[in-house]
């Protein structure tokens, strides 16, 4: 075992360097945050100056397009099973993209795990009820 009192000088020096490092890191983070905020504010001001209708005046309409897309998708949701049958390869590619898999076999394994987990949860809930 080493004696902590014998290395007290080295330990205090290490602690001082660590505190300096943390302070420097916080300073750099504050500088970067300030630069980021300045760039964002100047970008918004430039967008407002170049936009004929005014950037700030139209900012409340930013979610109108996504709302329109989601409304249209909801209206056409009933057609989804037919499209899955008509275009199975495209549906597999969409599933692969959504799940982050790279092959059909890994997609099927991931789907099997999800089904097993859902079945296990359903059975555990069913057992609790009984």
Backbone atoms as SQL, in Angstrom:
CREATE TABLE atoms (id INTEGER PRIMARY KEY, chain TEXT, resi INTEGER, resn TEXT, atom TEXT, x REAL, y REAL, z REAL);
INSERT INTO atoms VALUES
  (1, 'A', 1, 'UNK', 'N', 0.833, -1.170, 0.000),
  (2, 'A', 1, 'UNK', 'CA', 0.000, 0.000, 0.000),
  (3, 'A', 1, 'UNK', 'C', 0.883, 1.241, 0.000),
  (4, 'A', 2, 'UNK', 'N', 0.424, 2.250, -0.704),
  (5, 'A', 2, 'UNK', 'CA', 1.185, 3.498, -0.732),
  (6, 'A', 2, 'UNK', 'C', 0.625, 4.457, 0.306),
  (7, 'A', 3, 'UNK', 'N', 1.484, 5.306, 0.764),
  (8, 'A', 3, 'UNK', 'CA', 1.090, 6.288, 1.763),
  (9, 'A', 3, 'UNK', 'C', 0.634, 7.549, 1.033),
  (10, 'A', 4, 'UNK', 'N', -0.603, 7.975, 1.291),
  (11, 'A', 4, 'UNK', 'CA', -1.165, 9.149, 0.614),
  (12, 'A', 4, 'UNK', 'C', -0.476, 10.435, 1.060),
  (13, 'A', 5, 'UNK', 'N', 0.024, 10.466, 2.270),
  (14, 'A', 5, 'UNK', 'CA', 0.681, 11.690, 2.762),
  (15, 'A', 5, 'UNK', 'C', 2.022, 11.908, 2.078),
  (16, 'A', 6, 'UNK', 'N', 2.659, 10.833, 1.641),
  (17, 'A', 6, 'UNK', 'CA', 3.955, 10.969, 0.975),
  (18, 'A', 6, 'UNK', 'C', 3.793, 11.591, -0.401),
  (19, 'A', 7, 'UNK', 'N', 2.666, 11.382, -1.032),
  (20, 'A', 7, 'UNK', 'CA', 2.430, 11.910, -2.374),
  (21, 'A', 7, 'UNK', 'C', 1.444, 13.071, -2.355),
  (22, 'A', 8, 'UNK', 'N', 1.334, 13.778, -1.253),
  (23, 'A', 8, 'UNK', 'CA', 0.363, 14.866, -1.124),
  (24, 'A', 8, 'UNK', 'C', 0.673, 15.995, -2.103),
  (25, 'A', 9, 'UNK', 'N', 1.943, 16.284, -2.322),
  (26, 'A', 9, 'UNK', 'CA', 2.312, 17.357, -3.252),
  (27, 'A', 9, 'UNK', 'C', 1.909, 17.025, -4.673),
  (28, 'A', 10, 'UNK', 'N', 2.162, 15.787, -5.090),
  (29, 'A', 10, 'UNK', 'CA', 1.801, 15.377, -6.444),
  (30, 'A', 10, 'UNK', 'C', 0.286, 15.339, -6.612),
  (31, 'A', 11, 'UNK', 'N', -0.400, 14.928, -5.565),
  (32, 'A', 11, 'UNK', 'CA', -1.857, 14.854, -5.619),
  (33, 'A', 11, 'UNK', 'C', -2.473, 16.250, -5.721),
  (34, 'A', 12, 'UNK', 'N', -1.960, 17.199, -4.962),
  (35, 'A', 12, 'UNK', 'CA', -2.493, 18.568, -5.022),
  (36, 'A', 12, 'UNK', 'C', -2.176, 19.206, -6.377),
  (37, 'A', 13, 'UNK', 'N', -1.011, 18.891, -6.938),
  (38, 'A', 13, 'UNK', 'CA', -0.658, 19.412, -8.261),
  (39, 'A', 13, 'UNK', 'C', -1.578, 18.825, -9.329),
  (40, 'A', 14, 'UNK', 'N', -1.867, 17.543, -9.231),
  (41, 'A', 14, 'UNK', 'CA', -2.779, 16.901, -10.161),
  (42, 'A', 14, 'UNK', 'C', -4.176, 17.504, -10.057),
  (43, 'A', 15, 'UNK', 'N', -4.618, 17.762, -8.830),
  (44, 'A', 15, 'UNK', 'CA', -5.923, 18.355, -8.618),
  (45, 'A', 15, 'UNK', 'C', -5.972, 19.777, -9.203),
  (46, 'A', 16, 'UNK', 'N', -4.911, 20.531, -9.049),
  (47, 'A', 16, 'UNK', 'CA', -4.862, 21.898, -9.596),
  (48, 'A', 16, 'UNK', 'C', -4.924, 21.875, -11.120),
  (49, 'A', 17, 'UNK', 'N', -4.204, 20.945, -11.738),
  (50, 'A', 17, 'UNK', 'CA', -4.246, 20.816, -13.195),
  (51, 'A', 17, 'UNK', 'C', -5.640, 20.406, -13.666),
  (52, 'A', 18, 'UNK', 'N', -6.271, 19.522, -12.922),
  (53, 'A', 18, 'UNK', 'CA', -7.620, 19.079, -13.284),
  (54, 'A', 18, 'UNK', 'C', -8.609, 20.237, -13.219),
  (55, 'A', 19, 'UNK', 'N', -8.522, 21.050, -12.190),
  (56, 'A', 19, 'UNK', 'CA', -9.428, 22.198, -12.043),
  (57, 'A', 19, 'UNK', 'C', -9.177, 23.208, -13.158),
  (58, 'A', 20, 'UNK', 'N', -7.907, 23.447, -13.511),
  (59, 'A', 20, 'UNK', 'CA', -7.600, 24.331, -14.629),
  (60, 'A', 20, 'UNK', 'C', -8.187, 23.800, -15.931),
  (61, 'A', 21, 'UNK', 'N', -8.069, 22.497, -16.124),
  (62, 'A', 21, 'UNK', 'CA', -8.609, 21.874, -17.335),
  (63, 'A', 21, 'UNK', 'C', -10.127, 22.051, -17.409),
  (64, 'A', 22, 'UNK', 'N', -10.818, 21.835, -16.313),
  (65, 'A', 22, 'UNK', 'CA', -12.276, 21.978, -16.283),
  (66, 'A', 22, 'UNK', 'C', -12.669, 23.430, -16.546),
  (67, 'A', 23, 'UNK', 'N', -11.958, 24.383, -15.957),
  (68, 'A', 23, 'UNK', 'CA', -12.267, 25.798, -16.170),
  (69, 'A', 23, 'UNK', 'C', -12.049, 26.188, -17.629),
  (70, 'A', 24, 'UNK', 'N', -10.965, 25.697, -18.232),
  (71, 'A', 24, 'UNK', 'CA', -10.683, 25.984, -19.636),
  (72, 'A', 24, 'UNK', 'C', -11.768, 25.383, -20.528),
  (73, 'A', 25, 'UNK', 'N', -12.200, 24.177, -20.207),
  (74, 'A', 25, 'UNK', 'CA', -13.250, 23.515, -20.982),
  (75, 'A', 25, 'UNK', 'C', -14.559, 24.296, -20.894),
  (76, 'A', 26, 'UNK', 'N', -14.899, 24.779, -19.705),
  (77, 'A', 26, 'UNK', 'CA', -16.116, 25.583, -19.537),
  (78, 'A', 26, 'UNK', 'C', -16.015, 26.896, -20.294),
  (79, 'A', 27, 'UNK', 'N', -14.841, 27.507, -20.307),
  (80, 'A', 27, 'UNK', 'CA', -14.642, 28.749, -21.047),
  (81, 'A', 27, 'UNK', 'C', -14.838, 28.517, -22.540),
  (82, 'A', 28, 'UNK', 'N', -14.234, 27.466, -23.074),
  (83, 'A', 28, 'UNK', 'CA', -14.394, 27.150, -24.494),
  (84, 'A', 28, 'UNK', 'C', -15.850, 26.844, -24.834),
  (85, 'A', 29, 'UNK', 'N', -16.538, 26.149, -23.959),
  (86, 'A', 29, 'UNK', 'CA', -17.954, 25.845, -24.192),
  (87, 'A', 29, 'UNK', 'C', -18.774, 27.128, -24.212),
  (88, 'A', 30, 'UNK', 'N', -18.490, 28.053, -23.302),
  (89, 'A', 30, 'UNK', 'CA', -19.224, 29.320, -23.269),
  (90, 'A', 30, 'UNK', 'C', -18.953, 30.133, -24.532),
  (91, 'A', 31, 'UNK', 'N', -17.712, 30.143, -24.988),
  (92, 'A', 31, 'UNK', 'CA', -17.365, 30.873, -26.212),
  (93, 'A', 31, 'UNK', 'C', -18.086, 30.265, -27.412),
  (94, 'A', 32, 'UNK', 'N', -18.086, 28.945, -27.505),
  (95, 'A', 32, 'UNK', 'CA', -18.760, 28.281, -28.628),
  (96, 'A', 32, 'UNK', 'C', -20.275, 28.524, -28.590),
  (97, 'A', 33, 'UNK', 'N', -20.878, 28.493, -27.414),
  (98, 'A', 33, 'UNK', 'CA', -22.308, 28.764, -27.284),
  (99, 'A', 33, 'UNK', 'C', -22.632, 30.193, -27.702),
  (100, 'A', 34, 'UNK', 'N', -21.777, 31.138, -27.313),
  (101, 'A', 34, 'UNK', 'CA', -21.981, 32.531, -27.705),
  (102, 'A', 34, 'UNK', 'C', -21.885, 32.693, -29.218),
  (103, 'A', 35, 'UNK', 'N', -20.900, 32.063, -29.828),
  (104, 'A', 35, 'UNK', 'CA', -20.758, 32.135, -31.283),
  (105, 'A', 35, 'UNK', 'C', -21.971, 31.509, -31.963),
  (106, 'A', 36, 'UNK', 'N', -22.454, 30.386, -31.471),
  (107, 'A', 36, 'UNK', 'CA', -23.627, 29.727, -32.044),
  (108, 'A', 36, 'UNK', 'C', -24.860, 30.635, -31.971),
  (109, 'A', 37, 'UNK', 'N', -25.085, 31.239, -30.812),
  (110, 'A', 37, 'UNK', 'CA', -26.248, 32.125, -30.655),
  (111, 'A', 37, 'UNK', 'C', -26.127, 33.326, -31.585),
  (112, 'A', 38, 'UNK', 'N', -24.945, 33.913, -31.685),
  (113, 'A', 38, 'UNK', 'CA', -24.754, 35.058, -32.588),
  (114, 'A', 38, 'UNK', 'C', -25.009, 34.673, -34.037),
  (115, 'A', 39, 'UNK', 'N', -24.537, 33.508, -34.464),
  (116, 'A', 39, 'UNK', 'CA', -24.766, 33.068, -35.833),
  (117, 'A', 39, 'UNK', 'C', -26.252, 32.808, -36.099),
  (118, 'A', 40, 'UNK', 'N', -26.945, 32.210, -35.140),
  (119, 'A', 40, 'UNK', 'CA', -28.374, 31.960, -35.316),
  (120, 'A', 40, 'UNK', 'C', -29.156, 33.266, -35.404),
  (121, 'A', 41, 'UNK', 'N', -28.858, 34.214, -34.525),
  (122, 'A', 41, 'UNK', 'CA', -29.562, 35.499, -34.537),
  (123, 'A', 41, 'UNK', 'C', -29.277, 36.244, -35.835),
  (124, 'A', 42, 'UNK', 'N', -28.026, 36.274, -36.262),
  (125, 'A', 42, 'UNK', 'CA', -27.706, 36.977, -37.507),
  (126, 'A', 42, 'UNK', 'C', -28.344, 36.277, -38.701),
  (127, 'A', 43, 'UNK', 'N', -28.441, 34.956, -38.674),
  (128, 'A', 43, 'UNK', 'CA', -29.107, 34.234, -39.756),
  (129, 'A', 43, 'UNK', 'C', -30.588, 34.551, -39.823),
  (130, 'A', 44, 'UNK', 'N', -31.243, 34.609, -38.669),
  (131, 'A', 44, 'UNK', 'CA', -32.665, 34.967, -38.656),
  (132, 'A', 44, 'UNK', 'C', -32.873, 36.408, -39.126),
  (133, 'A', 45, 'UNK', 'N', -31.973, 37.310, -38.731),
  (134, 'A', 45, 'UNK', 'CA', -32.095, 38.706, -39.173),
  (135, 'A', 45, 'UNK', 'C', -31.878, 38.810, -40.681),
  (136, 'A', 46, 'UNK', 'N', -30.927, 38.054, -41.223),
  (137, 'A', 46, 'UNK', 'CA', -30.684, 38.061, -42.662),
  (138, 'A', 46, 'UNK', 'C', -31.875, 37.476, -43.411),
  (139, 'A', 47, 'UNK', 'N', -32.463, 36.410, -42.884),
  (140, 'A', 47, 'UNK', 'CA', -33.641, 35.817, -43.521),
  (141, 'A', 47, 'UNK', 'C', -34.798, 36.800, -43.512),
  (142, 'A', 48, 'UNK', 'N', -34.962, 37.549, -42.445),
  (143, 'A', 48, 'UNK', 'CA', -36.043, 38.526, -42.366),
  (144, 'A', 48, 'UNK', 'C', -35.815, 39.666, -43.347),
  (145, 'A', 49, 'UNK', 'N', -34.553, 40.084, -43.508),
  (146, 'A', 49, 'UNK', 'CA', -34.249, 41.184, -44.427),
  (147, 'A', 49, 'UNK', 'C', -34.435, 40.774, -45.887),
  (148, 'A', 50, 'UNK', 'N', -34.163, 39.528, -46.239),
  (149, 'A', 50, 'UNK', 'CA', -34.254, 39.082, -47.627),
  (150, 'A', 50, 'UNK', 'C', -35.631, 38.554, -48.015),
  (151, 'A', 51, 'UNK', 'N', -36.482, 38.320, -47.049),
  (152, 'A', 51, 'UNK', 'CA', -37.803, 37.774, -47.325),
  (153, 'A', 51, 'UNK', 'C', -38.770, 38.927, -47.538),
  (154, 'A', 52, 'UNK', 'N', -39.482, 38.903, -48.671),
  (155, 'A', 52, 'UNK', 'CA', -40.377, 40.005, -49.007),
  (156, 'A', 52, 'UNK', 'C', -41.548, 40.095, -48.026),
  (157, 'A', 53, 'UNK', 'N', -42.043, 38.963, -47.547),
  (158, 'A', 53, 'UNK', 'CA', -43.183, 38.969, -46.640),
  (159, 'A', 53, 'UNK', 'C', -42.786, 39.120, -45.192),
  (160, 'A', 54, 'UNK', 'N', -41.526, 39.033, -44.903),
  (161, 'A', 54, 'UNK', 'CA', -41.072, 39.104, -43.520),
  (162, 'A', 54, 'UNK', 'C', -40.957, 37.722, -42.917),
  (163, 'A', 55, 'UNK', 'N', -39.778, 37.378, -42.461),
  (164, 'A', 55, 'UNK', 'CA', -39.532, 36.046, -41.894),
  (165, 'A', 55, 'UNK', 'C', -40.311, 35.858, -40.606),
  (166, 'A', 56, 'UNK', 'N', -40.275, 36.844, -39.740),
  (167, 'A', 56, 'UNK', 'CA', -40.931, 36.719, -38.442),
  (168, 'A', 56, 'UNK', 'C', -42.448, 36.707, -38.596),
  (169, 'A', 57, 'UNK', 'N', -42.967, 37.413, -39.616),
  (170, 'A', 57, 'UNK', 'CA', -44.418, 37.457, -39.815),
  (171, 'A', 57, 'UNK', 'C', -44.958, 36.094, -40.258),
  (172, 'A', 58, 'UNK', 'N', -44.161, 35.314, -40.972),
  (173, 'A', 58, 'UNK', 'CA', -44.615, 34.016, -41.462),
  (174, 'A', 58, 'UNK', 'C', -44.159, 32.839, -40.629),
  (175, 'A', 59, 'UNK', 'N', -43.495, 33.105, -39.517),
  (176, 'A', 59, 'UNK', 'CA', -42.941, 32.029, -38.706),
  (177, 'A', 59, 'UNK', 'C', -44.027, 31.141, -38.102),
  (178, 'A', 60, 'UNK', 'N', -45.199, 31.705, -37.829),
  (179, 'A', 60, 'UNK', 'CA', -46.280, 30.907, -37.246),
  (180, 'A', 60, 'UNK', 'C', -46.839, 29.876, -38.219),
  (181, 'A', 61, 'UNK', 'N', -46.522, 30.002, -39.510),
  (182, 'A', 61, 'UNK', 'CA', -47.029, 29.080, -40.523),
  (183, 'A', 61, 'UNK', 'C', -46.077, 27.914, -40.787),
  (184, 'A', 62, 'UNK', 'N', -45.050, 27.776, -39.982),
  (185, 'A', 62, 'UNK', 'CA', -44.002, 26.791, -40.261),
  (186, 'A', 62, 'UNK', 'C', -44.516, 25.356, -40.196),
  (187, 'A', 63, 'UNK', 'N', -45.540, 25.097, -39.386),
  (188, 'A', 63, 'UNK', 'CA', -46.055, 23.737, -39.255),
  (189, 'A', 63, 'UNK', 'C', -47.258, 23.463, -40.160),
  (190, 'A', 64, 'UNK', 'N', -47.617, 24.398, -41.025),
  (191, 'A', 64, 'UNK', 'CA', -48.760, 24.188, -41.914),
  (192, 'A', 64, 'UNK', 'C', -48.490, 23.072, -42.915),
  (193, 'A', 65, 'UNK', 'N', -47.309, 23.040, -43.523),
  (194, 'A', 65, 'UNK', 'CA', -47.006, 22.008, -44.514),
  (195, 'A', 65, 'UNK', 'C', -46.953, 20.613, -43.906),
  (196, 'A', 66, 'UNK', 'N', -46.230, 20.396, -42.785),
  (197, 'A', 66, 'UNK', 'CA', -46.269, 19.049, -42.192),
  (198, 'A', 66, 'UNK', 'C', -47.677, 18.623, -41.792),
  (199, 'A', 67, 'UNK', 'N', -48.490, 19.556, -41.328),
  (200, 'A', 67, 'UNK', 'CA', -49.871, 19.211, -40.963),
  (201, 'A', 67, 'UNK', 'C', -50.652, 18.770, -42.188),
  (202, 'A', 68, 'UNK', 'N', -50.424, 19.448, -43.310),
  (203, 'A', 68, 'UNK', 'CA', -51.109, 19.084, -44.553),
  (204, 'A', 68, 'UNK', 'C', -50.672, 17.697, -45.037),
  (205, 'A', 69, 'UNK', 'N', -49.386, 17.420, -44.957),
  (206, 'A', 69, 'UNK', 'CA', -48.869, 16.112, -45.379),
  (207, 'A', 69, 'UNK', 'C', -49.434, 15.000, -44.501),
  (208, 'A', 70, 'UNK', 'N', -49.451, 15.207, -43.187),
  (209, 'A', 70, 'UNK', 'CA', -49.975, 14.190, -42.275),
  (210, 'A', 70, 'UNK', 'C', -51.476, 13.995, -42.446),
  (211, 'A', 71, 'UNK', 'N', -52.203, 15.059, -42.745),
  (212, 'A', 71, 'UNK', 'CA', -53.643, 14.946, -42.992),
  (213, 'A', 71, 'UNK', 'C', -53.901, 14.113, -44.242),
  (214, 'A', 72, 'UNK', 'N', -53.143, 14.386, -45.304),
  (215, 'A', 72, 'UNK', 'CA', -53.299, 13.617, -46.539),
  (216, 'A', 72, 'UNK', 'C', -52.912, 12.156, -46.325),
  (217, 'A', 73, 'UNK', 'N', -51.861, 11.910, -45.564),
  (218, 'A', 73, 'UNK', 'CA', -51.455, 10.528, -45.282),
  (219, 'A', 73, 'UNK', 'C', -52.528, 9.811, -44.472),
  (220, 'A', 74, 'UNK', 'N', -53.149, 10.514, -43.542),
  (221, 'A', 74, 'UNK', 'CA', -54.219, 9.913, -42.756),
  (222, 'A', 74, 'UNK', 'C', -55.431, 9.565, -43.601),
  (223, 'A', 75, 'UNK', 'N', -55.724, 10.412, -44.592),
  (224, 'A', 75, 'UNK', 'CA', -56.853, 10.134, -45.482),
  (225, 'A', 75, 'UNK', 'C', -56.598, 8.903, -46.340),
  (226, 'A', 76, 'UNK', 'N', -55.361, 8.675, -46.710),
  (227, 'A', 76, 'UNK', 'CA', -55.024, 7.560, -47.606),
  (228, 'A', 76, 'UNK', 'C', -54.517, 6.332, -46.846),
  (229, 'A', 77, 'UNK', 'N', -54.665, 6.325, -45.540),
  (230, 'A', 77, 'UNK', 'CA', -54.176, 5.215, -44.724),
  (231, 'A', 77, 'UNK', 'C', -54.889, 3.911, -45.042),
  (232, 'A', 78, 'UNK', 'N', -56.149, 3.983, -45.471),
  (233, 'A', 78, 'UNK', 'CA', -56.916, 2.773, -45.788),
  (234, 'A', 78, 'UNK', 'C', -56.336, 2.043, -47.000),
  (235, 'A', 79, 'UNK', 'N', -55.599, 2.755, -47.858),
  (236, 'A', 79, 'UNK', 'CA', -55.008, 2.139, -49.051),
  (237, 'A', 79, 'UNK', 'C', -53.702, 1.400, -48.747),
  (238, 'A', 80, 'UNK', 'N', -53.170, 1.532, -47.530),
  (239, 'A', 80, 'UNK', 'CA', -51.860, 0.975, -47.211),
  (240, 'A', 80, 'UNK', 'C', -51.780, -0.536, -47.355),
  (241, 'A', 81, 'UNK', 'N', -52.736, -1.333, -46.864),
  (242, 'A', 81, 'UNK', 'CA', -52.613, -2.792, -47.049),
  (243, 'A', 81, 'UNK', 'C', -52.575, -3.204, -48.513),
  (244, 'A', 82, 'UNK', 'N', -53.358, -2.546, -49.348),
  (245, 'A', 82, 'UNK', 'CA', -53.328, -2.863, -50.778),
  (246, 'A', 82, 'UNK', 'C', -51.993, -2.539, -51.411),
  (247, 'A', 83, 'UNK', 'N', -51.398, -1.420, -51.004),
  (248, 'A', 83, 'UNK', 'CA', -50.086, -1.045, -51.540),
  (249, 'A', 83, 'UNK', 'C', -48.997, -1.981, -51.054),
  (250, 'A', 84, 'UNK', 'N', -49.147, -2.504, -49.823),
  (251, 'A', 84, 'UNK', 'CA', -48.152, -3.452, -49.315),
  (252, 'A', 84, 'UNK', 'C', -48.188, -4.747, -50.119),
  (253, 'A', 85, 'UNK', 'N', -49.369, -5.160, -50.554),
  (254, 'A', 85, 'UNK', 'CA', -49.487, -6.371, -51.366),
  (255, 'A', 85, 'UNK', 'C', -49.009, -6.108, -52.786),
  (256, 'A', 86, 'UNK', 'N', -49.333, -4.925, -53.304),
  (257, 'A', 86, 'UNK', 'CA', -48.965, -4.595, -54.689),
  (258, 'A', 86, 'UNK', 'C', -47.460, -4.366, -54.836),
  (259, 'A', 87, 'UNK', 'N', -46.830, -3.771, -53.832),
  (260, 'A', 87, 'UNK', 'CA', -45.400, -3.452, -53.888),
  (261, 'A', 87, 'UNK', 'C', -44.677, -4.028, -52.673),
  (262, 'A', 88, 'UNK', 'N', -44.532, -5.356, -52.583),
  (263, 'A', 88, 'UNK', 'CA', -43.907, -5.948, -51.386),
  (264, 'A', 88, 'UNK', 'C', -42.425, -5.609, -51.244),
  (265, 'A', 89, 'UNK', 'N', -41.721, -5.484, -52.360),
  (266, 'A', 89, 'UNK', 'CA', -40.290, -5.174, -52.289),
  (267, 'A', 89, 'UNK', 'C', -40.086, -3.770, -51.711),
  (268, 'A', 90, 'UNK', 'N', -40.878, -2.833, -52.173),
  (269, 'A', 90, 'UNK', 'CA', -40.778, -1.472, -51.648),
  (270, 'A', 90, 'UNK', 'C', -41.103, -1.427, -50.168),
  (271, 'A', 91, 'UNK', 'N', -42.105, -2.211, -49.759),
  (272, 'A', 91, 'UNK', 'CA', -42.462, -2.258, -48.345),
  (273, 'A', 91, 'UNK', 'C', -41.312, -2.829, -47.519),
  (274, 'A', 92, 'UNK', 'N', -40.642, -3.860, -48.036),
  (275, 'A', 92, 'UNK', 'CA', -39.483, -4.437, -47.332),
  (276, 'A', 92, 'UNK', 'C', -38.358, -3.411, -47.202),
  (277, 'A', 93, 'UNK', 'N', -38.125, -2.641, -48.259),
  (278, 'A', 93, 'UNK', 'CA', -37.079, -1.619, -48.191),
  (279, 'A', 93, 'UNK', 'C', -37.422, -0.541, -47.172),
  (280, 'A', 94, 'UNK', 'N', -38.693, -0.156, -47.104),
  (281, 'A', 94, 'UNK', 'CA', -39.104, 0.848, -46.120),
  (282, 'A', 94, 'UNK', 'C', -38.917, 0.294, -44.710),
  (283, 'A', 95, 'UNK', 'N', -39.289, -0.971, -44.508),
  (284, 'A', 95, 'UNK', 'CA', -39.094, -1.582, -43.190),
  (285, 'A', 95, 'UNK', 'C', -37.610, -1.656, -42.834),
  (286, 'A', 96, 'UNK', 'N', -36.787, -2.009, -43.817),
  (287, 'A', 96, 'UNK', 'CA', -35.347, -2.056, -43.561),
  (288, 'A', 96, 'UNK', 'C', -34.816, -0.688, -43.172),
  (289, 'A', 97, 'UNK', 'N', -35.289, 0.348, -43.854),
  (290, 'A', 97, 'UNK', 'CA', -34.828, 1.699, -43.566),
  (291, 'A', 97, 'UNK', 'C', -35.298, 2.134, -42.181),
  (292, 'A', 98, 'UNK', 'N', -36.548, 1.842, -41.850),
  (293, 'A', 98, 'UNK', 'CA', -37.081, 2.250, -40.556),
  (294, 'A', 98, 'UNK', 'C', -36.411, 1.523, -39.394),
  (295, 'A', 99, 'UNK', 'N', -36.077, 0.271, -39.598),
  (296, 'A', 99, 'UNK', 'CA', -35.482, -0.503, -38.507),
  (297, 'A', 99, 'UNK', 'C', -33.959, -0.409, -38.487),
  (298, 'A', 100, 'UNK', 'N', -33.354, 0.109, -39.529),
  (299, 'A', 100, 'UNK', 'CA', -31.906, 0.252, -39.554),
  (300, 'A', 100, 'UNK', 'C', -31.167, -1.037, -39.831),
  (301, 'A', 101, 'UNK', 'N', -31.813, -1.987, -40.493),
  (302, 'A', 101, 'UNK', 'CA', -31.150, -3.250, -40.821),
  (303, 'A', 101, 'UNK', 'C', -30.573, -3.181, -42.228),
  (304, 'A', 102, 'UNK', 'N', -29.667, -4.112, -42.538),
  (305, 'A', 102, 'UNK', 'CA', -29.001, -4.085, -43.833),
  (306, 'A', 102, 'UNK', 'C', -29.335, -5.282, -44.707),
  (307, 'A', 103, 'UNK', 'N', -29.989, -6.256, -44.157),
  (308, 'A', 103, 'UNK', 'CA', -30.354, -7.410, -44.973),
  (309, 'A', 103, 'UNK', 'C', -31.742, -7.880, -44.563),
  (310, 'A', 104, 'UNK', 'N', -32.346, -8.645, -45.429),
  (311, 'A', 104, 'UNK', 'CA', -33.690, -9.135, -45.167),
  (312, 'A', 104, 'UNK', 'C', -33.699, -10.101, -43.985),
  (313, 'A', 105, 'UNK', 'N', -32.650, -10.901, -43.853),
  (314, 'A', 105, 'UNK', 'CA', -32.612, -11.855, -42.744),
  (315, 'A', 105, 'UNK', 'C', -32.528, -11.137, -41.394),
  (316, 'A', 106, 'UNK', 'N', -31.728, -10.062, -41.328),
  (317, 'A', 106, 'UNK', 'CA', -31.651, -9.322, -40.066),
  (318, 'A', 106, 'UNK', 'C', -32.962, -8.601, -39.785),
  (319, 'A', 107, 'UNK', 'N', -33.662, -8.168, -40.839),
  (320, 'A', 107, 'UNK', 'CA', -34.975, -7.564, -40.661),
  (321, 'A', 107, 'UNK', 'C', -35.952, -8.580, -40.081),
  (322, 'A', 108, 'UNK', 'N', -35.941, -9.793, -40.630),
  (323, 'A', 108, 'UNK', 'CA', -36.850, -10.829, -40.135),
  (324, 'A', 108, 'UNK', 'C', -36.513, -11.212, -38.693),
  (325, 'A', 109, 'UNK', 'N', -35.225, -11.279, -38.361),
  (326, 'A', 109, 'UNK', 'CA', -34.829, -11.580, -36.984),
  (327, 'A', 109, 'UNK', 'C', -35.311, -10.491, -36.031),
  (328, 'A', 110, 'UNK', 'N', -35.159, -9.226, -36.458),
  (329, 'A', 110, 'UNK', 'CA', -35.594, -8.129, -35.615),
  (330, 'A', 110, 'UNK', 'C', -37.108, -8.161, -35.427),
  (331, 'A', 111, 'UNK', 'N', -37.842, -8.461, -36.503),
  (332, 'A', 111, 'UNK', 'CA', -39.298, -8.558, -36.401),
  (333, 'A', 111, 'UNK', 'C', -39.691, -9.714, -35.482),
  (334, 'A', 112, 'UNK', 'N', -38.961, -10.831, -35.563),
  (335, 'A', 112, 'UNK', 'CA', -39.251, -11.977, -34.709),
  (336, 'A', 112, 'UNK', 'C', -39.031, -11.620, -33.238),
  (337, 'A', 113, 'UNK', 'N', -37.947, -10.871, -32.935),
  (338, 'A', 113, 'UNK', 'CA', -37.692, -10.456, -31.557),
  (339, 'A', 113, 'UNK', 'C', -38.795, -9.539, -31.036),
  (340, 'A', 114, 'UNK', 'N', -39.271, -8.630, -31.901),
  (341, 'A', 114, 'UNK', 'CA', -40.337, -7.718, -31.495),
  (342, 'A', 114, 'UNK', 'C', -41.608, -8.506, -31.191),
  (343, 'A', 115, 'UNK', 'N', -41.926, -9.470, -32.033),
  (344, 'A', 115, 'UNK', 'CA', -43.123, -10.293, -31.810),
  (345, 'A', 115, 'UNK', 'C', -42.976, -11.110, -30.532),
  (346, 'A', 116, 'UNK', 'N', -41.792, -11.667, -30.292),
  (347, 'A', 116, 'UNK', 'CA', -41.577, -12.446, -29.079),
  (348, 'A', 116, 'UNK', 'C', -41.721, -11.571, -27.832),
  (349, 'A', 117, 'UNK', 'N', -41.166, -10.355, -27.865),
  (350, 'A', 117, 'UNK', 'CA', -41.284, -9.457, -26.722),
  (351, 'A', 117, 'UNK', 'C', -42.746, -9.081, -26.487),
  (352, 'A', 118, 'UNK', 'N', -43.463, -8.787, -27.570),
  (353, 'A', 118, 'UNK', 'CA', -44.876, -8.412, -27.426),
  (354, 'A', 118, 'UNK', 'C', -45.682, -9.576, -26.874),
  (355, 'A', 119, 'UNK', 'N', -45.377, -10.791, -27.338),
  (356, 'A', 119, 'UNK', 'CA', -46.087, -11.968, -26.836),
  (357, 'A', 119, 'UNK', 'C', -45.776, -12.196, -25.366),
  (358, 'A', 120, 'UNK', 'N', -44.518, -12.060, -24.995),
  (359, 'A', 120, 'UNK', 'CA', -44.128, -12.234, -23.594),
  (360, 'A', 120, 'UNK', 'C', -44.824, -11.210, -22.703),
  (361, 'A', 121, 'UNK', 'N', -44.863, -9.949, -23.164),
  (362, 'A', 121, 'UNK', 'CA', -45.526, -8.908, -22.371),
  (363, 'A', 121, 'UNK', 'C', -47.016, -9.192, -22.243),
  (364, 'A', 122, 'UNK', 'N', -47.632, -9.616, -23.346),
  (365, 'A', 122, 'UNK', 'CA', -49.062, -9.915, -23.299),
  (366, 'A', 122, 'UNK', 'C', -49.336, -11.066, -22.339),
  (367, 'A', 123, 'UNK', 'N', -48.487, -12.104, -22.373),
  (368, 'A', 123, 'UNK', 'CA', -48.685, -13.234, -21.470),
  (369, 'A', 123, 'UNK', 'C', -48.471, -12.828, -20.018),
  (370, 'A', 124, 'UNK', 'N', -47.481, -11.991, -19.755),
  (371, 'A', 124, 'UNK', 'CA', -47.248, -11.564, -18.371),
  (372, 'A', 124, 'UNK', 'C', -48.398, -10.721, -17.859),
  (373, 'A', 125, 'UNK', 'N', -48.945, -9.875, -18.720),
  (374, 'A', 125, 'UNK', 'CA', -50.113, -9.086, -18.306),
  (375, 'A', 125, 'UNK', 'C', -51.307, -9.995, -18.073),
  (376, 'A', 126, 'UNK', 'N', -51.478, -10.981, -18.952),
  (377, 'A', 126, 'UNK', 'CA', -52.583, -11.920, -18.817),
  (378, 'A', 126, 'UNK', 'C', -52.470, -12.711, -17.506),
  (379, 'A', 127, 'UNK', 'N', -51.252, -13.110, -17.163),
  (380, 'A', 127, 'UNK', 'CA', -51.030, -13.854, -15.917),
  (381, 'A', 127, 'UNK', 'C', -51.323, -12.997, -14.695),
  (382, 'A', 128, 'UNK', 'N', -50.970, -11.703, -14.782),
  (383, 'A', 128, 'UNK', 'CA', -51.265, -10.800, -13.658),
  (384, 'A', 128, 'UNK', 'C', -52.757, -10.627, -13.459),
  (385, 'A', 129, 'UNK', 'N', -53.501, -10.604, -14.563),
  (386, 'A', 129, 'UNK', 'CA', -54.949, -10.437, -14.475),
  (387, 'A', 129, 'UNK', 'C', -55.583, -11.653, -13.815),
  (388, 'A', 130, 'UNK', 'N', -55.092, -12.843, -14.194),
  (389, 'A', 130, 'UNK', 'CA', -55.656, -14.061, -13.618),
  (390, 'A', 130, 'UNK', 'C', -55.141, -14.197, -12.220);
